[in-house]
Amino acid sequence: MIERNRINILMARKVSGEATIAELKELETLLMQFPELQYAFTIVGDISTVNSANGFTPAEEEQLASEGMDRMNLFLQQEQEVPAVKRIIPWRVLTGIAATVAILVITFAVWPVTPRKQAFRNEVVTKTGSKTTVVLPDGTSVILNACSRLQYDATRFLNGEREVSLTGEAYFDVKHDPAHPFIIQSGKVNIRVLGTIFNVKAYAEDATVETTLLSGKVEVNFPDNDADGSRKTTQLEPGQKLIIGQLNTKPSTENKQHSFSITPIKTIAGTDNTVAEKPATAWVNDRFDFDNVTFEQLSHDLERWFNVTLRFKNDKYKNEVFTGAFRKQSIEDVLQALQLMSGFHYEVNTKENVIYIW
């Protein structure tokens, strides 16, 4: 409680321009201890950026600032009543990774006075070869994999509109709130949950969208037929994975419906010192796992994981199918292991950061 009150004081001093360098450093340290309060701090920053460049009159600026402070106070009051958020991975493990993550917060200064309902003020973006953890205003914890983008609106969250947009891959531990469903928009796919743990993989360059449910229940809505605009809704049970195919292309003339399948999640047997893991979420614990995927599909994951570009000089290897698991090994270690199973050749161009396969 004392630390939270201190954060409130430091926030006010920063906005008023009276904070010393030591106080700014103290505020930064406290926000690392209470990451969920970062969103209240963002709202404070939004308020401080309202200025005449946006075309507001002094009266409008005062009203906007007053409304913003009311939202911040409401948020802080709610946070004091909410128990500590369960962290999926210790923060110290993610410290090195988070340092490479680009976090982009869209401020009030560049946001329309009356934003559209589907617009999002805040976003978090991860670079190639990195990942980060985000705690949303409602207490939901999200781990973003490499090359992913999560968009949301902190203000709407405070009003019970728990809606986010995802491009890429993320592991969600959703705060249980039956009165306010949690909605994830990912391209043409919508996922609705009340409180659960699951993984969503929806990269634009991939041919499929995957939803893997670990606990709870989710409802997934997706296009069934682009020709007539019909959609399909299905529910997943714990231990199931939904794979939706070819969402970025129109269904063929012979098959006007998008293909999809629901399969059980495979489990990787653990050793004496490790617990069993599931390939779909092994990336959260720094394991690079893949199961029965083509080399072309795998190449996208390799590019995101290792920050390289793969180019096939011989297309016949694109359809080679692989299963494997690696942990903290280099891209060359992975390629050498795959090479033993397939017999392809590869060349690493370090200058261009490109790997050629033939």
C-alpha positions in Angstrom: 0.0 0.0 0.0 2.8 2.4 0.9 4.6 1.7 -2.4 1.3 2.3 -4.4 0.8 5.6 -2.6 4.4 6.6 -3.4 3.8 5.8 -7.1 0.7 8.1 -7.1 2.8 10.9 -5.7 5.7 10.4 -8.1 3.2 10.2 -11.0 1.8 13.6 -10.0 5.3 15.2 -9.7 6.3 13.9 -13.1 3.2 15.3 -14.8 3.6 18.6 -13.1 7.3 18.7 -14.2 8.6 18.9 -10.6 10.1 15.4 -10.4 13.9 15.3 -9.8 16.1 12.8 -11.6 16.3 10.7 -8.5 12.5 10.6 -8.2 12.1 9.6 -11.9 14.5 6.7 -11.3 12.5 5.8 -8.2 9.3 5.8 -10.2 10.8 3.6 -12.9 12.0 1.1 -10.2 8.6 1.0 -8.5 6.8 0.4 -11.8 9.0 -2.6 -12.4 7.8 -4.0 -9.1 4.2 -3.3 -9.9 3.9 -3.8 -13.7 0.1 -3.7 -13.6 0.3 0.0 -12.6 2.2 0.8 -15.8 -1.2 1.3 -17.4 -2.2 3.9 -14.9 1.1 5.6 -15.6 0.3 5.5 -19.3 -3.0 7.2 -18.7 -1.2 10.0 -16.7 1.2 10.4 -19.6 -1.8 10.6 -22.0 -3.3 13.4 -19.9 -0.1 15.4 -19.8 0.2 15.3 -23.6 -3.1 17.1 -24.2 -2.2 20.5 -25.7 -3.3 23.1 -28.1 -1.6 21.3 -31.0 -4.6 19.0 -30.9 -7.0 22.0 -31.4 -8.5 21.7 -27.9 -9.7 24.9 -26.1 -8.5 25.4 -22.5 -12.0 24.3 -21.3 -11.8 21.1 -23.4 -8.3 20.4 -22.1 -9.4 20.8 -18.5 -12.4 18.5 -19.1 -10.3 15.8 -20.8 -7.7 16.0 -18.0 -10.4 15.7 -15.4 -12.0 12.6 -17.1 -8.6 11.0 -17.5 -7.7 11.5 -13.8 -11.1 10.0 -12.9 -10.3 6.9 -15.0 -6.8 6.6 -13.4 -8.2 6.9 -9.9 -10.8 4.2 -10.7 -8.1 2.0 -12.0 -5.9 2.4 -9.0 -8.8 1.7 -6.6 -9.6 -1.5 -8.5 -6.0 -2.6 -8.5 -5.9 -2.3 -4.7 -8.7 -4.7 -4.4 -7.3 -7.2 -6.9 -4.9 -9.9 -5.6 -1.4 -10.1 -7.0 -1.3 -11.3 -10.6 0.1 -14.8 -11.1 3.3 -14.5 -13.1 3.8 -17.4 -15.5 7.6 -16.9 -15.7 9.8 -15.2 -13.1 10.5 -11.7 -14.2 14.2 -12.1 -13.8 14.2 -14.8 -16.5 12.7 -12.4 -18.9 14.9 -9.4 -18.1 17.4 -10.1 -20.8 14.7 -10.8 -23.4 12.6 -7.8 -22.6 15.5 -5.5 -23.2 15.3 -6.3 -26.9 11.5 -5.7 -27.1 10.1 -2.6 -28.8 7.1 -1.4 -26.7 5.0 1.2 -28.5 2.4 3.0 -26.5 0.0 5.2 -28.6 -0.6 8.4 -26.6 -3.7 10.5 -26.3 -1.9 13.4 -28.1 -2.2 11.5 -31.5 -5.6 9.8 -30.8 -8.9 11.2 -32.1 -11.2 12.9 -29.6 -13.9 10.3 -30.4 -12.1 7.1 -31.4 -13.9 4.3 -33.3 -15.0 1.4 -31.1 -12.6 -1.0 -32.9 -9.6 1.3 -32.6 -6.9 0.5 -30.0 -4.9 3.1 -28.2 -2.2 0.9 -26.8 0.0 -1.8 -28.4 3.0 -4.0 -27.6 5.3 -5.2 -30.4 8.0 -7.8 -30.1 11.0 -8.0 -32.5 12.4 -11.1 -34.2 14.2 -13.4 -31.7 12.5 -11.9 -28.6 9.5 -12.2 -26.4 7.9 -10.3 -23.5 5.2 -10.4 -20.9 2.3 -7.9 -20.6 -0.1 -7.6 -17.7 -3.3 -6.0 -19.0 -5.4 -3.6 -16.9 -7.8 -6.4 -15.8 -5.0 -8.6 -14.5 -4.8 -10.9 -17.6 -1.2 -12.0 -18.2 0.0 -12.3 -21.8 3.4 -13.6 -23.1 4.1 -12.5 -26.6 6.3 -14.5 -28.9 8.7 -13.1 -31.5 7.3 -10.9 -34.3 4.0 -10.4 -32.6 1.7 -7.4 -32.0 -0.9 -7.0 -29.2 -3.3 -4.1 -29.4 -5.8 -3.1 -26.7 -7.4 0.0 -25.1 -6.7 0.5 -21.4 -9.6 2.9 -21.0 -12.1 0.4 -22.5 -10.7 -2.3 -20.2 -11.6 -0.2 -17.2 -15.2 0.0 -18.5 -15.3 -3.8 -18.8 -14.7 -4.1 -22.6 -12.0 -6.7 -22.5 -11.0 -6.8 -26.2 -7.6 -7.2 -27.8 -6.2 -7.6 -31.3 -3.4 -10.1 -31.9 -1.0 -10.6 -34.8 1.5 -13.4 -34.2 1.6 -15.8 -31.2 0.7 -15.3 -27.6 0.1 -17.3 -24.4 -2.9 -16.0 -22.4 -3.7 -16.4 -18.8 -7.1 -14.6 -18.7 -8.4 -13.1 -15.4 -11.7 -14.8 -14.6 -14.7 -12.4 -15.0 -17.9 -14.1 -16.1 -19.7 -10.7 -16.5 -17.1 -9.4 -19.0 -16.0 -11.9 -21.7 -12.4 -11.6 -23.0 -12.4 -11.2 -26.8 -9.4 -11.8 -29.1 -9.5 -10.6 -32.7 -6.9 -12.2 -34.9 -7.5 -11.5 -38.5 -10.7 -13.2 -39.4 -10.8 -15.3 -36.3 -12.5 -14.2 -33.0 -11.9 -16.1 -29.7 -14.2 -15.6 -26.8 -13.3 -16.7 -23.2 -14.4 -16.0 -19.6 -11.2 -17.1 -17.8 -8.8 -19.7 -19.1 -5.2 -20.5 -20.2 -4.5 -21.0 -23.9 -2.2 -20.3 -26.8 -3.0 -18.5 -30.1 -0.7 -18.7 -33.1 -1.8 -16.4 -36.0 1.0 -15.1 -38.1 0.1 -13.4 -41.3 2.6 -15.4 -43.3 1.5 -18.8 -42.0 -1.1 -20.9 -43.8 -3.0 -21.8 -40.6 -4.3 -20.2 -37.4 -3.9 -22.4 -34.3 -5.7 -22.2 -30.9 -4.5 -24.5 -28.1 -6.5 -24.8 -24.9 -4.8 -25.8 -21.7 -7.6 -25.1 -19.2 -11.1 -23.6 -19.1 -13.1 -23.3 -22.3 -12.9 -21.1 -25.3 -15.3 -20.4 -28.2 -13.7 -19.8 -31.6 -15.6 -18.1 -34.5 -14.1 -18.1 -38.0 -15.1 -17.9 -41.7 -16.8 -21.1 -43.0 -17.4 -19.9 -46.6 -16.0 -16.7 -48.1 -18.5 -16.8 -50.9 -21.6 -16.3 -48.8 -19.9 -14.8 -45.7 -21.1 -17.6 -43.4 -19.1 -18.3 -40.3 -18.6 -21.3 -38.0 -18.4 -21.4 -34.2 -16.8 -24.2 -32.3 -15.8 -24.8 -28.6 -12.6 -26.3 -27.4 -12.1 -28.5 -24.3 -8.9 -28.6 -22.3 -6.2 -30.5 -24.1 -7.5 -29.7 -27.6 -6.0 -27.7 -30.5 -8.0 -26.1 -33.2 -6.2 -25.7 -36.6 -7.9 -23.5 -39.2 -6.4 -23.7 -42.7 -6.0 -21.2 -45.5 -7.7 -18.2 -44.0 -5.6 -15.9 -46.2 -6.8 -17.4 -49.4 -10.3 -18.0 -50.8 -11.6 -21.6 -50.7 -11.2 -23.6 -53.9 -14.1 -24.1 -56.3 -14.3 -27.8 -55.3 -14.2 -27.1 -51.6 -15.9 -23.8 -50.8 -15.4 -24.2 -47.0 -12.3 -23.5 -45.1 -10.7 -26.6 -43.7 -10.2 -27.0 -39.9 -9.5 -29.8 -37.4 -9.6 -30.3 -33.7 -6.8 -32.6 -32.4 -5.6 -33.6 -28.9 -2.5 -31.8 -27.6 0.7 -34.0 -27.6 2.8 -33.9 -24.4 6.5 -34.1 -24.3 7.7 -36.5 -21.6 9.7 -34.8 -18.9 13.0 -35.9 -17.3 13.6 -36.4 -13.6 14.3 -32.6 -13.3 11.6 -31.3 -15.7 7.9 -31.5 -16.0 6.0 -32.6 -19.1 5.5 -29.9 -21.7 3.2 -29.4 -24.7 4.9 -28.5 -28.0 2.3 -25.7 -28.8 3.4 -23.8 -25.6 7.0 -25.0 -25.2 8.2 -21.7 -26.6 7.2 -20.0 -23.3 10.0 -21.9 -21.6 12.5 -21.3 -24.4 12.0 -24.6 -26.1 11.9 -24.6 -29.9 9.5 -27.5 -30.7 7.8 -28.6 -33.9 5.7 -31.7 -34.7 5.0 -33.1 -38.2 5.5 -29.8 -40.1 6.8 -29.2 -43.5 10.2 -27.5 -44.0 8.4 -24.6 -45.6 6.1 -24.2 -42.5 9.1 -24.7 -40.2 11.2 -22.0 -42.1 8.8 -19.3 -40.9 9.3 -20.3 -37.2 13.1 -20.6 -37.7 13.2 -17.0 -39.2 11.2 -15.6 -36.3 13.1 -17.6 -33.6 16.6 -17.0 -34.9 16.3 -13.7 -36.7 17.4 -15.0 -40.1 15.9 -15.3 -43.6 15.6 -18.8 -45.2 15.5 -19.1 -49.0 14.9 -22.4 -50.9 16.9 -22.9 -54.1 15.3 -26.3 -54.5 11.6 -26.4 -53.9 11.4 -30.1 -53.4 12.7 -29.7 -49.8 9.8 -27.4 -48.9 7.6 -30.5 -48.5 10.0 -32.4 -46.3 8.3 -33.2 -42.9 10.1 -32.8 -39.6 9.5 -33.4 -35.9 12.0 -32.1 -33.3 12.8 -30.2 -30.2 15.7 -27.9 -29.4 16.6 -25.7 -26.4 19.1 -22.9 -26.5 20.9 -24.2 -29.6 22.1 -22.2 -32.6 20.4 -22.1 -36.0 23.3 -24.1 -37.4 22.8 -26.8 -34.7 19.2 -27.1 -35.8 20.0 -27.2 -39.5 22.7 -29.8 -39.0 20.2 -32.0 -37.2 17.5 -31.5 -39.9 20.1 -32.2 -42.6 20.8 -35.7 -41.1 17.1 -36.5 -41.6 16.7 -35.0 -45.1 20.0 -34.7 -46.9 19.6 -31.1 -48.1 22.5 -28.7 -48.3 22.7 -25.2 -46.9 24.9 -22.1 -47.0 24.9 -19.3 -44.4 25.5 -15.8 -45.8 26.4 -13.9 -42.7 26.7 -10.6 -44.5 23.1 -10.7 -45.6 21.9 -12.8 -42.7 20.4 -15.3 -45.2 20.5 -19.1 -45.3 20.1 -20.8 -48.6 18.7 -24.3 -48.8 19.2 -26.6 -51.8 
